[in-house]
Structures are given as structure tokens and as C-alpha cells.
Amino acid sequence: MHRFVPGSQAERPYSSHMRWSLLLLCLTSLPMTGCHRSLFSEDLPRHQFEDYDASRTGPIPAEETDEFGHPKPNLRRRLGGS
């Protein structure tokens, strides 16, 4: 009969496989963390009519505050909605 020893391979037979799997998972997910520059810069127009709209009504702010005073992206006005 085998004697059970805590921390032995009998307790955790797949521990080395789990470590390698975890290491592989970390290494493959590292490039997907988003540590890169943004695709578009902030000074580029959001749509083709932004220059025309800015000349008619003035520049549209990038953020607006909600009823609680928190800044929210001003998507509706910047993307051409009313």
C-alpha cells in the first residue's frame, strides 16, 4: 500500500503540466493586453463632415457631463446625431 505524503506527486500528479500550461497561457495572452498606441489620434476628424460642422456651429466638445457631473463621451453629437 502506498503511503500518502502531503505535497508529493501523488497528491498533485499534474502540477508540472499545470505550471507549464499557466506559463504558456500568460505568454500568449501578454500581447493582447493593449499596451500600444491608439489607432487614431484625437485630432483626426470623426466623420467626413466634421470640418463643415465645426465651421457652421463651432467645434463639438469630446466630452459632456451627465446629471451627476461625471464626464461622458459625447458620441451622439460627435458622430452626427442630434
HUZI-V707738 format. One record per backbone hydrogen bond with DSSP energy under -0.5 kcal/mol. NH is the residue of the N-H (numbers start at 1). CO is the residue of the C=O. E is the energy in kcal/mol with one decimal. If there is no record, write none. Layout:
((NH:CO:E) (NH:CO:E))
This chain:
((5:3:-0.5) (8:5:-1.7) (11:8:-0.6) (12:8:-1.5) (15:12:-1.2) (18:14:-2.6) (19:15:-2.3) (20:16:-2.2) (21:17:-2.3) (22:18:-2.6) (23:19:-2.6) (24:20:-2.6) (25:21:-2.5) (26:22:-2.4) (27:23:-2.4) (28:24:-2.2) (29:25:-1.9) (30:26:-1.1) (32:29:-0.9) (33:30:-1.4) (34:31:-0.5) (36:34:-1.5) (44:41:-1.1) (50:47:-1.5) (53:49:-2.7) (54:50:-2.6) (55:51:-1.8) (56:52:-1.7) (57:53:-3.1) (58:53:-0.5) (58:54:-1.3) (61:59:-0.5) (64:72:-2.8) (66:70:-2.3) (69:66:-1.7) (72:64:-3.3) (74:62:-2.6) (75:73:-1.5) (78:74:-1.8) (79:75:-2.2) (80:77:-0.8) (81:76:-2.7))
